[in-house]
């Protein structure tokens, strides 16, 4: 998961309109970092309440959803 940052940031920097490129990319990166840093805390809270298996399954489903959404990204247009 951590290795995808370089790929997605390159893609985003190419697709974000030039008028909002700096601010838009910064907002997306900051939001993604915030959500990513909260992941272990949320999973720990779920596991502490006895729902470890459900939490693990929800992470697997989330990654499957992200993978499917990634496949829907438009390709290069020339």
C-alpha positions as CSV (number, residue, x, y, z in Angstrom):
1,X,0.0,0.0,0.0
2,X,2.7,2.5,0.8
3,X,4.5,1.9,-2.5
4,X,1.5,3.2,-4.5
5,X,2.0,6.8,-3.4
6,X,4.6,7.6,-6.0
7,X,2.3,6.2,-8.7
8,X,-0.9,7.9,-7.6
9,X,0.8,11.2,-7.0
10,X,2.3,11.2,-10.5
11,X,-1.1,10.3,-12.0
12,X,-2.8,13.1,-9.9
13,X,-0.3,15.7,-10.8
14,X,-1.0,15.0,-14.5
15,X,-4.8,15.0,-14.2
16,X,-5.5,17.9,-11.8
17,X,-6.2,21.1,-13.7
18,X,-3.3,23.5,-13.8
19,X,-5.4,26.2,-12.0
20,X,-5.6,24.2,-8.8
21,X,-2.7,21.9,-9.3
22,X,-0.6,22.9,-6.2
23,X,-3.5,23.3,-3.8
24,X,-5.5,20.4,-5.2
25,X,-2.7,17.9,-5.0
26,X,-1.7,19.2,-1.5
27,X,-5.3,18.8,-0.3
28,X,-5.5,15.2,-1.7
29,X,-2.1,14.2,-0.2
30,X,-3.0,15.7,3.2
31,X,-6.4,14.0,3.3
32,X,-4.9,10.7,2.3
33,X,-2.2,11.0,4.9
34,X,-4.7,11.8,7.6
35,X,-6.9,8.8,6.7
36,X,-3.9,6.5,6.5
37,X,-2.6,7.5,9.9
38,X,-6.0,6.9,11.5
39,X,-6.2,3.4,10.1
40,X,-4.1,1.6,12.8
41,X,-5.9,3.4,15.6
42,X,-9.4,2.6,14.2
43,X,-8.4,-1.1,13.6
44,X,-7.0,-1.3,17.2
45,X,-10.2,0.1,18.6
46,X,-12.2,-2.4,16.6
47,X,-10.0,-5.3,17.7
48,X,-10.1,-4.2,21.3
49,X,-13.8,-4.7,21.3
50,X,-13.5,-8.3,20.1
51,X,-14.1,-7.7,16.4
52,X,-10.7,-8.5,15.1
53,X,-11.9,-10.9,12.4
54,X,-14.5,-8.5,11.2
55,X,-12.0,-5.6,11.1
56,X,-9.6,-7.7,9.1
57,X,-12.3,-8.7,6.7
58,X,-13.3,-5.1,6.3
59,X,-9.7,-4.1,5.4
60,X,-9.6,-6.8,2.8
61,X,-12.9,-5.6,1.3
62,X,-11.6,-2.0,1.3
63,X,-8.5,-3.0,-0.5
64,X,-10.6,-4.9,-3.1
65,X,-12.7,-1.8,-3.6
66,X,-9.7,0.4,-4.0
67,X,-8.2,-2.1,-6.6
68,X,-11.5,-2.1,-8.6
69,X,-11.6,1.7,-8.5
70,X,-8.0,1.9,-9.7
71,X,-8.8,-0.3,-12.7
72,X,-11.5,2.3,-13.6
73,X,-8.9,5.1,-13.9
74,X,-8.8,6.5,-17.4
75,X,-5.6,5.6,-19.4
76,X,-3.4,8.0,-21.4
77,X,-5.0,9.9,-24.1
78,X,-2.9,11.2,-27.0
